Amino acid sequence: MEACITKGVSPLVSAIILTLIVLGVGAYIVAYAITSFNSMVQRIKFSNQRVLYQVSQDLAILAAYINSSALPTKLYVLAATGGSPAKLLAIYVDNQPYNSQCLVSVDGSTPTLIPKEGIYIPPQSFVSITCPAPGKTATVTLVYEGGEVTVHASAI
């Protein structure tokens, strides 16, 4: 009877190969976890910076009045920013959107309508807003990235 000789990989070589495979998979999992963690930390930092930027914005209404002596009657709102910039997003008059009806001028610039992305107002700047007046009184709300301010205007 002939002896059956089998050839194969020695147990030492197979143990080394198995160890290398396990170490490679482990290194991949660790690298993936570190990358995911760093990505999450960056998203949180960006979100915090965006919130801090929005909260630091400030827009104050200095005066609001309706000029009833002119025809058509006009609503005027004068506002200013403090030490940080602001982004004016919307104007509401008596809880109705007025973006398409109000002209906004920053520091004496040419009056424009508010674009969809808003109007950037630099720090320590003056804002003049002119709108058609809905009546003898109006409640005006300016919405900006840091919040909103509301004022009541009446005819003078």
CYANA upper distance limits for C-alpha pairs under 8 A (distance plus 0.5 A):
  9 VAL  CA     13 VAL  CA      6.96
  9 VAL  CA     14 SER  CA      6.96
 10 SER  CA     14 SER  CA      6.88
 11 PRO  CA     15 ALA  CA      6.56
 12 LEU  CA     16 ILE  CA      6.78
 13 VAL  CA     17 ILE  CA      6.71
 14 SER  CA     18 LEU  CA      6.56
 15 ALA  CA     19 THR  CA      6.56
 16 ILE  CA     20 LEU  CA      6.72
 17 ILE  CA     21 ILE  CA      6.77
 18 LEU  CA     22 VAL  CA      6.70
 19 THR  CA     23 LEU  CA      6.57
 20 LEU  CA     24 GLY  CA      6.53
 21 ILE  CA     25 VAL  CA      6.71
 22 VAL  CA     26 GLY  CA      6.54
 23 LEU  CA     27 ALA  CA      6.51
 24 GLY  CA     28 TYR  CA      6.68
 25 VAL  CA     29 ILE  CA      6.75
 26 GLY  CA     30 VAL  CA      6.69
 27 ALA  CA     31 ALA  CA      6.54
 28 TYR  CA     32 TYR  CA      6.56
 29 ILE  CA     33 ALA  CA      6.62
 30 VAL  CA     34 ILE  CA      6.67
 31 ALA  CA     35 THR  CA      6.63
 32 TYR  CA     36 SER  CA      6.57
 33 ALA  CA     37 PHE  CA      6.54
 34 ILE  CA     38 ASN  CA      6.60
 35 THR  CA     39 SER  CA      6.60
 36 SER  CA     40 MET  CA      6.67
 37 PHE  CA     41 VAL  CA      6.68
 38 ASN  CA     42 GLN  CA      6.68
 39 SER  CA     43 ARG  CA      6.79
 40 MET  CA     44 ILE  CA      6.75
 41 VAL  CA     45 LYS  CA      6.64
 42 GLN  CA     46 PHE  CA      6.59
 43 ARG  CA     47 SER  CA      6.56
 44 ILE  CA     48 ASN  CA      6.58
 45 LYS  CA     49 GLN  CA      6.62
 46 PHE  CA     50 ARG  CA      6.63
 47 SER  CA     51 VAL  CA      6.71
 48 ASN  CA     52 LEU  CA      6.56
 49 GLN  CA     53 TYR  CA      6.54
 50 ARG  CA     54 GLN  CA      6.67
 51 VAL  CA     55 VAL  CA      6.52
 52 LEU  CA     56 SER  CA      6.49
 53 TYR  CA     57 GLN  CA      7.10
 53 TYR  CA    146 GLY  CA      8.44
 54 GLN  CA    145 GLU  CA      5.90
 54 GLN  CA    146 GLY  CA      4.94
 55 VAL  CA    145 GLU  CA      8.33
 55 VAL  CA    146 GLY  CA      5.34
 55 VAL  CA    147 GLY  CA      8.23
 56 SER  CA     84 SER  CA      7.15
 56 SER  CA    146 GLY  CA      7.32
 57 GLN  CA     84 SER  CA      6.22
 57 GLN  CA     85 PRO  CA      6.35
 57 GLN  CA     86 ALA  CA      5.52
 57 GLN  CA     87 LYS  CA      8.41
 57 GLN  CA    145 GLU  CA      7.61
 57 GLN  CA    146 GLY  CA      5.57
 58 ASP  CA     81 THR  CA      6.33
 58 ASP  CA     82 GLY  CA      6.64
 58 ASP  CA     84 SER  CA      7.34
 58 ASP  CA     85 PRO  CA      7.77
 58 ASP  CA     86 ALA  CA      6.71
 58 ASP  CA    146 GLY  CA      7.06
 59 LEU  CA     79 ALA  CA      7.29
 59 LEU  CA     80 ALA  CA      6.31
 59 LEU  CA     81 THR  CA      5.22
 59 LEU  CA     82 GLY  CA      7.43
 59 LEU  CA     86 ALA  CA      7.15
 59 LEU  CA    144 TYR  CA      8.23
 59 LEU  CA    149 VAL  CA      7.95
 60 ALA  CA     79 ALA  CA      5.94
 60 ALA  CA     80 ALA  CA      5.92
 60 ALA  CA     81 THR  CA      6.79
 60 ALA  CA     82 GLY  CA      8.43
 60 ALA  CA    149 VAL  CA      7.66
 61 ILE  CA     77 VAL  CA      7.74
 61 ILE  CA     78 LEU  CA      6.49
 61 ILE  CA     79 ALA  CA      4.65
 61 ILE  CA     80 ALA  CA      7.03
 61 ILE  CA    149 VAL  CA      7.79
 61 ILE  CA    151 VAL  CA      7.89
 62 LEU  CA     77 VAL  CA      8.23
 62 LEU  CA     78 LEU  CA      5.93
 62 LEU  CA     79 ALA  CA      5.55
 62 LEU  CA     80 ALA  CA      7.48
 63 ALA  CA     76 TYR  CA      8.48
 63 ALA  CA     77 VAL  CA      6.32
 63 ALA  CA     78 LEU  CA      5.63
 63 ALA  CA     79 ALA  CA      7.48
 64 ALA  CA     75 LEU  CA      7.86
 64 ALA  CA     76 TYR  CA      6.08
 64 ALA  CA     77 VAL  CA      4.84
 64 ALA  CA     78 LEU  CA      6.77
 64 ALA  CA    151 VAL  CA      7.61
 64 ALA  CA    152 HIS  CA      7.64
 64 ALA  CA    153 ALA  CA      5.60
 64 ALA  CA    154 SER  CA      8.22
 65 TYR  CA     75 LEU  CA      6.41
 65 TYR  CA     76 TYR  CA      5.96
 65 TYR  CA     77 VAL  CA      7.20
 65 TYR  CA    153 ALA  CA      5.24
 65 TYR  CA    154 SER  CA      5.86
 65 TYR  CA    155 ALA  CA      6.47
 65 TYR  CA    156 ILE  CA      7.27
 66 ILE  CA     73 THR  CA      7.38
 66 ILE  CA     74 LYS  CA      6.15
 66 ILE  CA     75 LEU  CA      4.90
 66 ILE  CA     76 TYR  CA      6.65
 66 ILE  CA    133 ALA  CA      7.11
 66 ILE  CA    136 LYS  CA      7.47
 66 ILE  CA    137 THR  CA      7.80
 66 ILE  CA    153 ALA  CA      6.93
 66 ILE  CA    154 SER  CA      6.03
 66 ILE  CA    155 ALA  CA      4.82
 66 ILE  CA    156 ILE  CA      6.65
 67 ASN  CA     73 THR  CA      6.20
 67 ASN  CA     74 LYS  CA      5.92
 67 ASN  CA     75 LEU  CA      6.93
 67 ASN  CA     76 TYR  CA      8.13
 67 ASN  CA    155 ALA  CA      6.33
 67 ASN  CA    156 ILE  CA      6.33
 68 SER  CA     72 PRO  CA      8.45
 68 SER  CA     73 THR  CA      5.49
 68 SER  CA     74 LYS  CA      7.54
 68 SER  CA    136 LYS  CA      7.84
 68 SER  CA    155 ALA  CA      6.20
 68 SER  CA    156 ILE  CA      6.90
 69 SER  CA     73 THR  CA      7.52
 69 SER  CA    156 ILE  CA      8.47
 70 ALA  CA     74 LYS  CA      7.92
 72 PRO  CA    132 PRO  CA      7.85
 73 THR  CA    132 PRO  CA      6.84
 73 THR  CA    133 ALA  CA      6.03
 74 LYS  CA    130 THR  CA      7.22
 74 LYS  CA    131 CYS  CA      6.26
 74 LYS  CA    132 PRO  CA      5.19
 74 LYS  CA    133 ALA  CA      5.31
 75 LEU  CA    130 THR  CA      6.22
 75 LEU  CA    131 CYS  CA      5.53
 75 LEU  CA    132 PRO  CA      6.24
 75 LEU  CA    133 ALA  CA      5.32
 75 LEU  CA    153 ALA  CA      8.38
 76 TYR  CA    128 SER  CA      7.79
 76 TYR  CA    129 ILE  CA      6.19
 76 TYR  CA    130 THR  CA      5.29
 76 TYR  CA    131 CYS  CA      7.07
 77 VAL  CA    128 SER  CA      6.49
 77 VAL  CA    129 ILE  CA      5.50
 77 VAL  CA    130 THR  CA      7.08
 78 LEU  CA    126 PHE  CA      7.91
 78 LEU  CA    127 VAL  CA      6.26
 78 LEU  CA    128 SER  CA      5.31
 78 LEU  CA    129 ILE  CA      6.84
 79 ALA  CA    126 PHE  CA      6.50
 79 ALA  CA    127 VAL  CA      5.50
 79 ALA  CA    128 SER  CA      7.04
 80 ALA  CA    124 GLN  CA      7.22
 80 ALA  CA    125 SER  CA      6.03
 80 ALA  CA    126 PHE  CA      5.01
 80 ALA  CA    127 VAL  CA      6.21
 81 THR  CA     85 PRO  CA      6.96
 81 THR  CA     86 ALA  CA      7.28
 81 THR  CA    121 ILE  CA      7.77
 81 THR  CA    122 PRO  CA      7.86
 81 THR  CA    123 PRO  CA      6.17
 81 THR  CA    124 GLN  CA      5.55
 81 THR  CA    125 SER  CA      5.95
 81 THR  CA    126 PHE  CA      7.32
 82 GLY  CA    123 PRO  CA      6.25
 82 GLY  CA    124 GLN  CA      5.46
 82 GLY  CA    125 SER  CA      8.05
 83 GLY  CA    123 PRO  CA      5.63
 83 GLY  CA    124 GLN  CA      6.28
 84 SER  CA    122 PRO  CA      7.71
 84 SER  CA    123 PRO  CA      5.17
 84 SER  CA    124 GLN  CA      7.84
 85 PRO  CA    120 TYR  CA      7.82
 85 PRO  CA    121 ILE  CA      6.08
 85 PRO  CA    122 PRO  CA      5.03
 85 PRO  CA    123 PRO  CA      4.80
 85 PRO  CA    124 GLN  CA      8.13
 86 ALA  CA    120 TYR  CA      6.58
 86 ALA  CA    121 ILE  CA      5.66
 86 ALA  CA    122 PRO  CA      7.18
 86 ALA  CA    123 PRO  CA      7.91
 86 ALA  CA    144 TYR  CA      7.18
 86 ALA  CA    145 GLU  CA      7.39
 86 ALA  CA    146 GLY  CA      7.90
 87 LYS  CA    118 GLY  CA      6.54
 87 LYS  CA    119 ILE  CA      5.88
 87 LYS  CA    120 TYR  CA      4.98
 87 LYS  CA    121 ILE  CA      6.31
 87 LYS  CA    144 TYR  CA      5.86
 87 LYS  CA    145 GLU  CA      6.28
 88 LEU  CA    114 ILE  CA      8.41
 88 LEU  CA    118 GLY  CA      5.84
 88 LEU  CA    119 ILE  CA      5.58
 88 LEU  CA    120 TYR  CA      6.99
 88 LEU  CA    121 ILE  CA      7.73
 88 LEU  CA    142 LEU  CA      7.69
 88 LEU  CA    143 VAL  CA      6.62
 88 LEU  CA    144 TYR  CA      4.85
 88 LEU  CA    145 GLU  CA      7.43
 89 LEU  CA    114 ILE  CA      7.70
 89 LEU  CA    116 LYS  CA      8.01
 89 LEU  CA    117 GLU  CA      7.50
 89 LEU  CA    118 GLY  CA      4.86
 89 LEU  CA    119 ILE  CA      7.11
 89 LEU  CA    142 LEU  CA      8.28
 89 LEU  CA    143 VAL  CA      6.06
 89 LEU  CA    144 TYR  CA      5.53
 89 LEU  CA    145 GLU  CA      7.47
 90 ALA  CA     97 PRO  CA      7.80
 90 ALA  CA     98 TYR  CA      8.07
 90 ALA  CA     99 ASN  CA      6.41
 90 ALA  CA    114 ILE  CA      7.69
 90 ALA  CA    118 GLY  CA      7.79
 90 ALA  CA    142 LEU  CA      6.57
 90 ALA  CA    143 VAL  CA      5.54
 90 ALA  CA    144 TYR  CA      7.43
 91 ILE  CA     97 PRO  CA      6.58
 91 ILE  CA     98 TYR  CA      5.94
 91 ILE  CA     99 ASN  CA      6.07
 91 ILE  CA    102 CYS  CA      8.27
 91 ILE  CA    140 VAL  CA      7.71
 91 ILE  CA    141 THR  CA      6.33
 91 ILE  CA    142 LEU  CA      5.33
 91 ILE  CA    143 VAL  CA      6.71
 92 TYR  CA     96 GLN  CA      5.64
 92 TYR  CA     97 PRO  CA      5.02
 92 TYR  CA     98 TYR  CA      5.83
 92 TYR  CA     99 ASN  CA      8.02
 92 TYR  CA    140 VAL  CA      6.22
 92 TYR  CA    141 THR  CA      5.51
 92 TYR  CA    142 LEU  CA      7.03
 92 TYR  CA    143 VAL  CA      8.44
 93 VAL  CA     97 PRO  CA      7.06
 93 VAL  CA     98 TYR  CA      6.79
 93 VAL  CA    138 ALA  CA      6.85
 93 VAL  CA    139 THR  CA      6.09
 93 VAL  CA    140 VAL  CA      5.10
 93 VAL  CA    141 THR  CA      6.93
 94 ASP  CA    138 ALA  CA      6.31
 94 ASP  CA    139 THR  CA      5.43
 94 ASP  CA    140 VAL  CA      6.89
 95 ASN  CA    139 THR  CA      8.05
 95 ASN  CA    140 VAL  CA      8.33
 95 ASN  CA    141 THR  CA      8.22
 98 TYR  CA    102 CYS  CA      6.60
 98 TYR  CA    131 CYS  CA      8.30
 99 ASN  CA    113 LEU  CA      7.09
 99 ASN  CA    114 ILE  CA      6.29
100 SER  CA    113 LEU  CA      6.78
100 SER  CA    114 ILE  CA      7.77
101 GLN  CA    113 LEU  CA      7.85
101 GLN  CA    131 CYS  CA      6.50
101 GLN  CA    132 PRO  CA      7.52
102 CYS  CA    113 LEU  CA      6.62
102 CYS  CA    114 ILE  CA      8.26
102 CYS  CA    129 ILE  CA      7.01
102 CYS  CA    130 THR  CA      5.98
102 CYS  CA    131 CYS  CA      4.86
102 CYS  CA    132 PRO  CA      7.82
103 LEU  CA    111 PRO  CA      5.74
103 LEU  CA    112 THR  CA      5.50
103 LEU  CA    113 LEU  CA      5.51
103 LEU  CA    114 ILE  CA      8.01
103 LEU  CA    129 ILE  CA      6.15
103 LEU  CA    130 THR  CA      5.76
103 LEU  CA    131 CYS  CA      7.02
104 VAL  CA    111 PRO  CA      5.43
104 VAL  CA    112 THR  CA      5.76
104 VAL  CA    113 LEU  CA      6.64
104 VAL  CA    114 ILE  CA      7.54
104 VAL  CA    127 VAL  CA      7.47
104 VAL  CA    128 SER  CA      6.30
104 VAL  CA    129 ILE  CA      5.08
104 VAL  CA    130 THR  CA      7.16
105 SER  CA    109 SER  CA      5.76
105 SER  CA    110 THR  CA      6.41
105 SER  CA    111 PRO  CA      4.84
105 SER  CA    112 THR  CA      7.06
105 SER  CA    127 VAL  CA      6.21
105 SER  CA    128 SER  CA      5.63
105 SER  CA    129 ILE  CA      6.93
106 VAL  CA    110 THR  CA      8.45
106 VAL  CA    111 PRO  CA      8.23
106 VAL  CA    121 ILE  CA      7.24
106 VAL  CA    125 SER  CA      7.43
106 VAL  CA    126 PHE  CA      6.38
106 VAL  CA    127 VAL  CA      5.13
106 VAL  CA    128 SER  CA      7.01
107 ASP  CA    125 SER  CA      6.45
107 ASP  CA    126 PHE  CA      5.56
107 ASP  CA    127 VAL  CA      6.67
107 ASP  CA    128 SER  CA      8.44
108 GLY  CA    126 PHE  CA      8.42
108 GLY  CA    127 VAL  CA      8.42
108 GLY  CA    128 SER  CA      8.38
114 ILE  CA    118 GLY  CA      6.25
114 ILE  CA    119 ILE  CA      6.65
115 PRO  CA    119 ILE  CA      7.39
121 ILE  CA    125 SER  CA      7.11
121 ILE  CA    127 VAL  CA      8.40
133 ALA  CA    138 ALA  CA      7.98
134 PRO  CA    138 ALA  CA      7.40
136 LYS  CA    154 SER  CA      6.34
136 LYS  CA    155 ALA  CA      5.72
137 THR  CA    152 HIS  CA      7.85
137 THR  CA    153 ALA  CA      6.11
137 THR  CA    154 SER  CA      4.79
137 THR  CA    155 ALA  CA      6.77
138 ALA  CA    152 HIS  CA      6.37
138 ALA  CA    153 ALA  CA      5.69
138 ALA  CA    154 SER  CA      6.94
139 THR  CA    150 THR  CA      7.47
139 THR  CA    151 VAL  CA      6.31
139 THR  CA    152 HIS  CA      4.96
139 THR  CA    153 ALA  CA      6.62
140 VAL  CA    150 THR  CA      6.04
140 VAL  CA    151 VAL  CA      5.84
140 VAL  CA    152 HIS  CA      6.67
140 VAL  CA    153 ALA  CA      7.69
141 THR  CA    148 GLU  CA      7.13
141 THR  CA    149 VAL  CA      6.07
141 THR  CA    150 THR  CA      4.73
141 THR  CA    151 VAL  CA      7.03
142 LEU  CA    148 GLU  CA      5.98
142 LEU  CA    149 VAL  CA      5.89
142 LEU  CA    150 THR  CA      6.93
143 VAL  CA    147 GLY  CA      6.59
143 VAL  CA    148 GLU  CA      4.83
143 VAL  CA    149 VAL  CA      7.24
144 TYR  CA    148 GLU  CA      6.31
